[in-house]
Amino acid sequence: MPAVSIIVPVYNSAAFLDPCLGSLQSQTLQDLEFICIDDGSTDGSAAILQAWAAKDKRFRILSFTDNRGPSAARNAGLDAARGTFVGFVDSDDSVDKDFFEKLYGAAETTRADVAKGTLKNYDPVKGTVYLKEIFNLNYRIRRHKAWFYMTYTSAIYRTAMLRRNGIRFNEDLRFFEDPHFSIRAAFCYDTIVTVDDACYYYTDNPGSVTHNERGERPVRDLIAGAADLLDMMDRLPQVDDRHYCIVFAFLMDQFIGWCQKYYVPDEVTALSSSGFSSILKRCRNLDACMAEYVFFRKESDRKNLFRQIKRDLNG
């Protein structure tokens, strides 16, 4: 049984695949398996995957004849995983060579269900890694696990915990599936350990679907995903009031962000507003959730202001 199964969904990622898979092959933790799912690629990604599998037996290739989406690909990887833990790496991203060694060591030492590192941004045009974490969640997660609501690829998860609780990716969601998974998982695991110097590098890919979608689908997926999470929080006894408020504040932030986007069509803005109204009506303690949101935004906006001032002073 491998220590960690690493799941890599692949769809038309030929330009990024070699650096991604190279960062996996060079991991200092050797007891790994790499499950790469070709999600109906048409750009030569399949041939690249087969070449890696031919030179390293730890690479296992699964193939879809049609494009089913990243959630279906990740679920196929979860079904095939043999590792004590599972991790996820997107096919245009990469990780430090000791990323999985540090996370696995921390999880085993503390007997945690989840070990989380940091996620930093890589600009492929400039060839620059930004030293600040994109979403600095770890110091918050150390106060309450509910703060782990995004950047799920920066962590490994105990496989038995995921399977015991039926935690998978919602294949009806093409967008918002990542936070939906992170939040669902946090409802169920008992312990999480953070490792600040284990680094995952997210590639800011201008050709990605997330960057280019301007229609209603992301907002419709947000509405559906938020409703599903609220349903779960209403029925799960282990979700305490603090957990509820943190998740609800995050959902509020997602809807408000869509309402404020100036470059989307008016119908998308109207749909965002309607979705926001619908979750507010469902809130079981709006005063507490609103306070959580206001303090969260106050802290985030203050940090953004300081960053801008620093950039201005440095020219």
C-alpha positions as CSV (number, residue, x, y, z in Angstrom):
1,M,0.0,0.0,0.0
2,P,1.5,3.4,-1.0
3,A,1.8,6.1,1.6
4,V,0.1,8.6,-0.7
5,S,-1.9,8.3,-3.9
6,I,-1.7,11.5,-6.0
7,I,-4.6,12.1,-8.3
8,V,-4.0,14.2,-11.5
9,P,-6.9,15.0,-13.7
10,V,-5.7,15.9,-17.2
11,Y,-7.5,17.6,-20.0
12,N,-5.6,19.2,-22.9
13,S,-2.6,20.1,-20.6
14,A,0.2,19.1,-23.0
15,A,2.0,22.5,-22.5
16,F,2.2,22.0,-18.7
17,L,2.3,18.3,-18.2
18,D,6.1,17.6,-18.2
19,P,6.9,20.1,-15.4
20,C,3.9,18.9,-13.4
21,L,4.7,15.2,-13.6
22,G,8.4,15.9,-13.2
23,S,7.7,17.6,-9.9
24,L,5.9,14.5,-8.8
25,Q,8.5,12.0,-10.0
26,S,11.2,13.9,-8.1
27,Q,9.4,13.8,-4.7
28,T,11.7,12.9,-1.8
29,L,9.0,10.6,-0.5
30,Q,9.3,7.6,-2.8
31,D,6.4,5.5,-1.5
32,L,3.8,7.1,-3.9
33,E,1.5,6.3,-6.7
34,F,0.5,8.8,-9.4
35,I,-3.0,8.2,-10.8
36,C,-3.4,10.3,-14.0
37,I,-6.8,10.5,-15.5
38,D,-6.9,11.5,-19.2
39,D,-10.3,13.2,-19.5
40,G,-10.7,12.9,-23.2
41,S,-7.8,15.1,-24.2
42,T,-7.2,15.9,-27.9
43,D,-3.9,17.8,-27.7
44,G,-1.3,15.0,-27.2
45,S,-1.7,14.8,-23.4
46,A,-2.4,11.1,-23.6
47,A,0.9,10.4,-25.4
48,I,2.8,12.4,-22.7
49,L,1.1,10.4,-20.0
50,Q,2.0,7.1,-21.6
51,A,5.6,8.2,-21.9
52,W,5.8,8.9,-18.2
53,A,4.2,5.6,-17.3
54,A,6.7,3.8,-19.5
55,K,9.6,5.1,-17.6
56,D,8.2,5.1,-14.0
57,K,5.9,2.2,-12.9
58,R,4.4,4.4,-10.2
59,F,2.4,6.3,-12.8
60,R,-1.0,4.7,-13.5
61,I,-3.1,6.0,-16.4
62,L,-6.9,6.0,-16.6
63,S,-8.6,7.2,-19.7
64,F,-12.0,8.6,-20.6
65,T,-13.0,8.5,-24.3
66,D,-15.0,11.8,-23.8
67,N,-14.6,14.9,-21.6
68,R,-16.5,14.3,-18.4
69,G,-15.1,17.1,-16.3
70,P,-12.5,17.4,-13.5
71,S,-14.9,16.1,-10.8
72,A,-15.6,12.8,-12.6
73,A,-11.8,12.4,-13.2
74,R,-10.9,13.0,-9.6
75,N,-13.6,10.6,-8.5
76,A,-12.2,7.9,-10.8
77,G,-8.9,8.5,-9.1
78,L,-10.4,8.2,-5.7
79,D,-11.9,4.9,-6.6
80,A,-8.6,3.6,-7.9
81,A,-6.4,5.0,-5.0
82,R,-4.5,2.4,-2.9
83,G,-2.7,4.9,-0.7
84,T,-3.2,5.5,3.1
85,F,-3.6,9.2,2.0
86,V,-4.7,10.9,-1.2
87,G,-3.6,14.2,-2.6
88,F,-4.6,16.1,-5.7
89,V,-2.4,18.0,-8.2
90,D,-3.9,19.8,-11.2
91,S,-2.1,19.1,-14.4
92,D,-0.8,22.7,-14.9
93,D,0.5,23.0,-11.4
94,S,3.6,21.7,-9.5
95,V,4.9,21.0,-6.0
96,D,8.1,21.3,-4.0
97,K,10.2,18.1,-4.1
98,D,9.5,17.5,-0.4
99,F,5.9,18.6,-0.4
100,F,4.4,15.1,0.1
101,E,7.2,14.0,2.5
102,K,6.4,16.9,4.8
103,L,2.7,16.5,4.7
104,Y,2.8,12.7,5.2
105,G,5.3,13.0,8.0
106,A,3.2,15.6,9.8
107,A,0.0,13.5,9.4
108,E,1.6,10.3,10.7
109,T,3.2,12.0,13.6
110,T,0.0,13.7,14.8
111,R,-2.4,11.0,13.5
112,A,-4.3,13.7,11.7
113,D,-6.9,13.0,9.1
114,V,-5.7,15.9,7.0
115,A,-2.3,17.6,6.6
116,K,-2.3,21.0,4.8
117,G,0.6,22.9,3.3
118,T,0.6,26.3,1.6
119,L,-0.4,27.3,-1.9
120,K,1.5,30.0,-3.8
121,N,1.0,31.5,-7.2
122,Y,3.2,30.8,-10.2
123,D,3.1,33.1,-13.3
124,P,4.1,31.1,-16.3
125,V,4.4,34.2,-18.5
126,K,6.9,35.9,-16.2
127,G,8.3,32.7,-14.8
128,T,7.8,34.1,-11.3
129,V,6.7,32.4,-8.1
130,Y,5.0,34.9,-5.7
131,L,6.3,34.4,-2.2
132,K,3.0,35.4,-0.5
133,E,0.5,32.6,-0.2
134,I,-2.6,33.3,-2.3
135,F,-5.0,32.6,0.5
136,N,-3.3,32.6,3.8
137,L,-5.6,30.2,5.6
138,N,-3.3,28.2,7.9
139,Y,-3.2,30.5,10.8
140,R,-7.0,30.6,10.7
141,I,-7.3,26.8,10.3
142,R,-5.2,26.4,13.5
143,R,-8.1,28.2,15.3
144,H,-10.9,26.3,13.6
145,K,-10.9,23.6,10.9
146,A,-13.9,25.4,9.1
147,W,-11.5,27.9,7.7
148,F,-10.2,25.2,5.3
149,Y,-12.8,26.0,2.7
150,M,-10.6,26.3,-0.4
151,T,-7.1,25.4,-1.9
152,Y,-7.8,21.7,-1.3
153,T,-4.9,20.7,-3.5
154,S,-2.5,22.0,-0.8
155,A,-3.4,19.1,1.4
156,I,-3.5,15.3,1.7
157,Y,-6.5,13.5,3.1
158,R,-6.7,10.1,4.9
159,T,-8.3,7.8,2.4
160,A,-10.3,5.8,4.9
161,M,-11.8,9.0,6.3
162,L,-13.0,10.1,2.9
163,R,-14.5,6.7,2.0
164,R,-16.1,6.2,5.4
165,N,-18.0,9.5,5.0
166,G,-18.7,9.2,1.3
167,I,-16.8,12.4,0.5
168,R,-16.3,12.7,-3.3
169,F,-16.5,15.5,-5.8
170,N,-20.0,16.6,-6.9
171,E,-20.0,15.7,-10.7
172,D,-23.0,18.1,-11.3
173,L,-20.7,21.0,-10.5
174,R,-18.3,22.2,-13.2
175,F,-17.5,25.2,-11.0
176,F,-17.3,25.5,-7.2
177,E,-16.6,21.8,-7.0
178,D,-13.3,22.5,-5.2
179,P,-14.7,24.5,-2.2
180,H,-17.6,22.1,-2.0
181,F,-15.2,19.2,-1.5
182,S,-13.1,21.1,1.0
183,I,-16.1,22.2,3.1
184,R,-17.7,18.8,3.0
185,A,-14.4,17.2,4.2
186,A,-14.1,19.6,7.1
187,F,-17.6,18.6,8.3
188,C,-16.2,15.1,8.8
189,Y,-12.6,14.9,9.8
190,D,-11.5,15.3,13.4
191,T,-8.0,16.6,13.2
192,I,-6.0,18.7,10.7
193,V,-2.3,19.7,10.9
194,T,-0.8,22.6,9.0
195,V,2.7,22.6,7.5
196,D,3.6,26.1,6.5
197,D,6.8,25.2,4.5
198,A,5.2,22.5,2.3
199,C,4.5,24.4,-0.9
200,Y,2.1,23.8,-3.8
201,Y,2.4,26.1,-6.8
202,Y,-0.8,27.1,-8.6
203,T,-0.2,28.1,-12.2
204,D,-2.1,31.2,-13.1
205,N,-3.1,29.8,-16.5
206,P,-4.9,32.5,-18.6
207,G,-6.3,29.7,-20.8
208,S,-8.1,27.9,-18.1
209,V,-11.9,27.5,-18.0
210,T,-12.1,29.4,-14.7
211,H,-10.4,32.5,-16.2
212,N,-12.5,32.6,-19.4
213,E,-16.1,31.7,-18.3
214,R,-18.4,34.7,-18.4
215,G,-21.8,33.0,-18.6
216,E,-24.3,31.8,-15.9
217,R,-22.8,28.4,-15.3
218,P,-20.4,29.3,-12.5
219,V,-23.1,31.2,-10.6
220,R,-25.7,28.4,-11.1
221,D,-23.1,25.9,-9.7
222,L,-22.4,28.3,-6.8
223,I,-26.2,28.4,-6.0
224,A,-26.5,24.6,-6.2
225,G,-23.4,24.0,-4.2
226,A,-24.3,26.5,-1.5
227,A,-27.8,25.0,-1.1
228,D,-26.3,21.5,-0.8
229,L,-23.8,22.7,1.9
230,L,-26.6,24.5,3.8
231,D,-28.7,21.4,3.7
232,M,-25.8,19.4,5.2
233,M,-25.1,22.0,7.9
234,D,-28.8,21.9,8.9
235,R,-28.7,18.2,9.5
236,L,-25.2,17.4,10.7
237,P,-25.0,17.6,14.5
238,Q,-21.2,17.9,14.5
239,V,-21.4,21.3,12.7
240,D,-21.3,23.8,15.6
241,D,-22.4,27.4,15.5
242,R,-18.9,28.7,14.9
243,H,-18.3,26.3,12.0
244,Y,-21.7,27.3,10.5
245,C,-20.8,31.0,10.7
246,I,-17.4,30.6,9.1
247,V,-18.8,28.6,6.2
248,F,-21.8,30.9,5.7
249,A,-19.5,34.0,5.7
250,F,-17.4,32.3,3.0
251,L,-20.6,31.7,0.9
252,M,-21.6,35.3,1.3
253,D,-18.2,36.4,0.1
254,Q,-18.6,34.2,-3.0
255,F,-22.0,35.6,-3.9
256,I,-21.0,39.2,-3.2
257,G,-17.9,38.8,-5.4
258,W,-20.0,37.7,-8.3
259,C,-22.5,40.6,-7.7
260,Q,-19.5,43.0,-8.0
261,K,-17.9,41.7,-11.2
262,Y,-18.2,44.5,-13.7
263,Y,-17.2,42.4,-16.8
264,V,-20.0,39.9,-16.7
265,P,-23.4,40.3,-18.4
266,D,-26.3,41.9,-16.5
267,E,-28.2,38.6,-16.3
268,V,-25.2,37.0,-14.5
269,T,-25.3,39.9,-12.0
270,A,-29.0,39.5,-11.5
271,L,-28.6,35.7,-11.0
272,S,-25.9,36.3,-8.4
273,S,-28.1,38.8,-6.6
274,S,-31.0,36.3,-6.6
275,G,-28.7,33.5,-5.3
276,F,-27.4,35.7,-2.5
277,S,-30.9,36.6,-1.4
278,S,-31.9,32.9,-1.3
279,I,-29.0,32.0,1.1
280,L,-29.7,34.9,3.3
281,K,-33.3,33.8,3.8
282,R,-32.0,30.4,4.9
283,C,-29.5,31.6,7.4
284,R,-30.2,30.4,11.0
285,N,-28.3,33.2,12.7
286,L,-27.8,36.1,10.3
287,D,-26.4,38.6,12.8
288,A,-23.6,36.2,13.8
289,C,-22.8,35.3,10.2
290,M,-22.8,38.9,9.1
291,A,-20.4,39.8,11.9
292,E,-18.2,36.9,10.9
293,Y,-18.2,38.2,7.3
294,V,-17.5,41.8,8.2
295,F,-14.5,41.0,10.4
296,F,-13.2,38.6,7.7
297,R,-13.5,41.2,5.0
298,K,-12.0,43.9,7.2
299,E,-8.9,41.8,7.8
300,S,-8.6,40.9,4.1
301,D,-9.1,44.4,2.9
302,R,-6.6,45.8,5.4
303,K,-4.0,43.3,4.2
304,N,-4.7,44.2,0.5
305,L,-4.3,47.9,1.4
306,F,-1.0,47.3,3.0
307,R,0.2,45.3,0.0
308,Q,-0.8,48.1,-2.3
309,I,1.0,50.7,-0.2
310,K,4.1,48.5,-0.2
311,R,4.0,48.1,-4.0
312,D,3.5,51.9,-4.4
313,L,6.5,52.7,-2.1
314,N,8.7,50.3,-3.9
315,G,7.8,51.7,-7.3
